[in-house]
Amino acid sequence: MPLNLNSPNELPKPDAQAGQRSHQLVEKIKQSIEDNNGQISFASFMQQALYTPGLGYYSSGLQKFGQRGDFITAPEVSPLFAQCLARQTAEIFRYLETPCVLEFGAGSGVLAVELLHALQQLDALPRHYYILELSAELKHRQKQQIDEAVPHLAERVVWLEQLPVQPLNAVVIVNEVLDAMPVECFAVAKNDCLQRLSVRVKDDVLEAKFTQASSVMVKVKQTIEQRIEQTLPPGYASEYNPQLSSWLSALSQTVAAGVVLLIDYGYSASEYYHPDRVNGTLMCYYRHRAHSQPLWYPGLQDITAFVDFTDVAYSAVKAGFSVAGYTSQAAFLLANGLSELHAEQLSDDTRQQLVLSQQIKTLTLPSEMGERFKVMALTKKIDVPLSGFTWQDYRNRL
Ligand SMILES: C[S@@+](CC[C@H](N)C(=O)[O-])C[C@H]1O[C@@H](n2cnc3c(N)ncnc32)[C@H](O)[C@@H]1O
């Protein structure tokens, strides 16, 4: 549950250096507001807050992942996550000529390390493991992690600045990346008019303000309403990812044949835009505290939103993919042998057993990551059932 906070003073105070960096970022954002006639869209604010080189949340040297950071992702929870993913990847590789892995947003690099390691054990190493990462700082960290943990496999890893022009036969892994893409926020006013959230400067501080929505946003709302077969009522606020469709089109140009595995917290449109979810899904994370104030501490806190998987499915089909499966993270991992992997790793060490079973609980329990996180498979020129979706397939909910 997000905390209901009235002031950033209720959060742990950043140290002087971090405070200084955040101040620098705010000055840059203010400049961009001035350059844009006094206001920028929320998505532009979020883009700058997360990705401004050297200052944005994902682009600075902050410790983000793990217990000492702000949040924990599945690959950070347990190597079992990558081991299950490796089984699915190896299965897909059997249908592809000279396959490779392409990982988007590789975070600390731990998934790449564990996946390469597990693929080696399955005798399914790809010649190339490509990583496309926006943050120069994270690229550096990923390289260090890979050089240290799997030096004998490091030469297979290639960092890309952009999607390759030459199409690939690939398994594309996108774990918790869609939730880190900028979103636009909207609200339905009392008179039913649609408003969009903008960021401006008032009394020298950043301020979020609802103003009249553009015709593009009105169209997006109409599409949502058609999909959920309901009208969003006055007072309803939510968000959408304006980059999703172009991102999937670009990805489709890159994938000649293969499977894109999207793993993220998200819902189908009818759950996402459910009448009860009147304040949307936008959330901020700062040292393991979740709250809903995106303008606080720019550059020092994560800003994220859930993924509308119905929108992903529609955009993916338009881009030339097939939607081959949609399930919960728990069902995907179990169908890829989580229990067997667990049994293989059991030892007499009681402490280690406890650690393993705690990791499995975190990955699979509905109250943890098991149900909130979903896995969607998008395929191109592969028409075989994928193991990860044999336990449960929620495509009928999309
Ligand atoms: C929440 S982190 C997840 C990191 C990692 N995948 C994990 O699960 O631990 C989000 C990551 O996505 C990256 N990212 C966001 N948008 C991206 C994009 N369009 N292309 C590539 N990477 C992106 C960020 O820089 C960051 O590394």
The ligand as an SDF file (V2000), in Angstrom:
LIG
                    3D

 27 29  0  0  0  0  0  0  0  0999 V2000
   13.0480   -1.2080  -12.8930 C   0  0  0  0  0  0  0  0  0  0  0  0
   14.5470   -1.3410  -13.7710 S   0  0  0  0  0  0  0  0  0  0  0  0
   14.5760   -3.0610  -14.0850 C   0  0  0  0  0  0  0  0  0  0  0  0
   15.9630   -3.5900  -14.2540 C   0  0  0  0  0  0  0  0  0  0  0  0
   16.1060   -5.0690  -14.5560 C   0  0  0  0  0  0  0  0  0  0  0  0
   15.4280   -5.4640  -15.7780 N   0  0  0  0  0  0  0  0  0  0  0  0
   15.6320   -5.9070  -13.3970 C   0  0  0  0  0  0  0  0  0  0  0  0
   14.6230   -6.5770  -13.5300 O   0  0  0  0  0  0  0  0  0  0  0  0
   16.2880   -5.8890  -12.3410 O   0  0  0  0  0  0  0  0  0  0  0  0
   14.1810   -0.5920  -15.3120 C   0  0  0  0  0  0  0  0  0  0  0  0
   15.3110   -0.6630  -16.3150 C   0  0  0  0  0  0  0  0  0  0  0  0
   14.7960   -0.3600  -17.6130 O   0  0  0  0  0  0  0  0  0  0  0  0
   15.6880    0.5330  -18.2870 C   0  0  0  0  0  0  0  0  0  0  0  0
   14.8850    1.1570  -19.3650 N   0  0  0  0  0  0  0  0  0  0  0  0
   13.7850    1.9020  -19.2680 C   0  0  0  0  0  0  0  0  0  0  0  0
   13.2830    2.2210  -20.4840 N   0  0  0  0  0  0  0  0  0  0  0  0
   14.0790    1.6010  -21.3820 C   0  0  0  0  0  0  0  0  0  0  0  0
   14.0740    1.5060  -22.8010 C   0  0  0  0  0  0  0  0  0  0  0  0
   13.1540    2.1380  -23.5390 N   0  0  0  0  0  0  0  0  0  0  0  0
   15.0540    0.7940  -23.4010 N   0  0  0  0  0  0  0  0  0  0  0  0
   15.9840    0.1480  -22.6710 C   0  0  0  0  0  0  0  0  0  0  0  0
   16.0350    0.2000  -21.3130 N   0  0  0  0  0  0  0  0  0  0  0  0
   15.1080    0.9130  -20.6840 C   0  0  0  0  0  0  0  0  0  0  0  0
   16.1990    1.3930  -17.1400 C   0  0  0  0  0  0  0  0  0  0  0  0
   17.3310    2.1340  -17.4680 O   0  0  0  0  0  0  0  0  0  0  0  0
   16.4550    0.2970  -16.0880 C   0  0  0  0  0  0  0  0  0  0  0  0
   17.6580   -0.3880  -16.3220 O   0  0  0  0  0  0  0  0  0  0  0  0
  1  2  1  0
  2  3  1  0
  2 10  1  0
  3  4  1  0
  4  5  1  0
  5  6  1  0
  5  7  1  0
  7  8  2  0
  7  9  1  0
 10 11  1  0
 11 12  1  0
 11 26  1  0
 12 13  1  0
 13 14  1  0
 13 24  1  0
 14 15  1  0
 14 23  1  0
 15 16  2  0
 16 17  1  0
 17 18  1  0
 17 23  2  0
 18 19  1  0
 18 20  2  0
 20 21  1  0
 21 22  2  0
 22 23  1  0
 24 25  1  0
 24 26  1  0
 26 27  1  0
M  CHG  2   2   1   9  -1
M  END
$$$$
